[in-house]
């Protein structure tokens, strides 16, 4: 009865999962393999702030069509706000305004950009557009010295630009540079100063701010570079390497020295940029041209979520895979781990720390935690305060690890903070109880099994192809669910039960 | 490896997956678990049904009551402290006597009054309980085990485990503590498990750490062929336990006291599978046989007779 029920349920799940999967793969042409280089990218700017009492006016720079990139599908998500996009001096800004609103606010700008190559008419910048910097006294003198030095050592515009950039990047900058830039100037500041100095030399230049198109980036950093008008076109320079030209992966977001966001009446505005590769260029392209009516499935797919959230789901969707692996490890193979799904959570943390460091951190944390726990046993503390004490120590250790490894220049150490600390604490507690009850050997055995399970889960959960599959075809999880349900009625002997009962095969049974 | 699997399947060895899916999940309804997970409830239930249990001296339920521990233990020179919701025999402290104001464990280690109090607080806060829930500490009569086991056990109390399915005792073993198990009757920790012939109550050869032995590892005394006294009474107590708890598949732990005879220690709703190794026989054929004949077995005498007839060694 239950068996037949389960069979039907499993079949239905498999059928739905496969049907959706095949429809998407064959009819909608969703890619089965991740494309190395995509022509369409989703970009998103998430602007968050806290509203004050006054009416709110916020404006943010947004990208425009350029020679390499075309914008398609722009969206502004801002419930209740007035939205207005204005272009001035070739700069596009979105203006959001609202009379009164309460609490934390979230505004989104979302767009898809398509990589292309086209000719754009370049207007010669007007002479009046050249704004000389308002430097006085020593600053004026320093900047003029720098410009004339650069001019003397070069033959053309490019030479001047490169000479200036080299000056700014010198390991031991001279006094003039230090005066103008201060110590440890940011890239943005260097770029801005170069623009000002070039203006002094009568050369049109502008600072450019943009992002790098890389897959699944949340909190994408803003990059800064320089554009100089030379030989009837705007040429890019990389301020870090002091070389002409920048990678084609960079998308200019806005130009000029203004900040990204200008706001009135808001507190602590914050912009978070996300980038994701479009996994379905064919569908996307068809949608844009209106060849295809947006399929119902697409409206309810993960792809309709904000890019930022999608990136989170890429990881979350791997958890079922890890959990399924654990079902097999525990119920088919029969290994024992501390905490049912602890290895999966540890494996998630390993994704950030990478395997070697993860194993080192994990082992070290558990080992030190265990020593402390065993020491606390002597103080005869009650259980809850003792657990709390271990948790506090674990967090302290994590912080200490981060600081130590940072000082040693090992950036991986910072990610130790991603370990699930409550799980670690419970693991330490469980281990110490097993230690007292069954001895050190059994504890180490179970600990080693747990670690091995976590490592295996990590290996499986970092298979790029698997990640691609579950994020593009989340319906495959239905198949996983079906398999899990089916394993739920697996009544055969576990693999590790074979050696356990092996001695019984040596004699004949007579029942 | 596959040949091992095939042979084990032929013998009818029950694995954890099958035990859970086809027996505990099917015959043991969840709402009955508390009756056996809490030893205090089991004890009360058994007493009501007229089954003998070790006498309860006192229960400590709250941290505050730990201070009143003295009132409970003062009048007894020896006693046992158990977590009410412990599993697998873990967390049991047996005090065998006193030396001045210290308490002596079975292995001779002396404990202070404070150490016993801390032990009790740990029990209350759930260190030994399933899922770490808050627990109660039971202080009860320390069993004086029957001299029949004197020569074949080390320190602790040997107990008798009977698997009972639908009222029929199906398989049983006696667990004998060894030096290695530290006086605990737990096979995982190195105790000896000797299978028992259901028909006669005589021990068969034993299993010790996955190997089959005929002598006690500590002193070389033979463990097979020991006739367990009051075998019928033991079977009768065990056979009542399904009705008592409403659970269809249980492991009943009994002990033989030299003065008070058979006593019910606890009932387990997820009994372990090592009993099969001790008996060198698979549980599955026996369980399936009982399932086929369950209609014919109405009263307790029938069921015991059925067991004796079909499950002889």
Interface residues (C-beta under 8 A of the other chain):
Chain A: X331 X334 X380 X382 X383 X384 X433 X437 X438 X488 X489 X490 X491 X492 X493 X494 X497 X498 X500 X501 X502 X503 X504 X505 X506 X507 X509 X510 X511
Chain B: X1 X4 X5 X7 X8 X9 X11 X12 X13 X15 X16 X17 X18 X21 X22 X63 X90 X91 X114 X118 X121 X122 X125 X126 X127 X128 X132 X188 X189 X207 X210 X211 X212 X273 X276 X277 X280 X281 X282 X285 X286
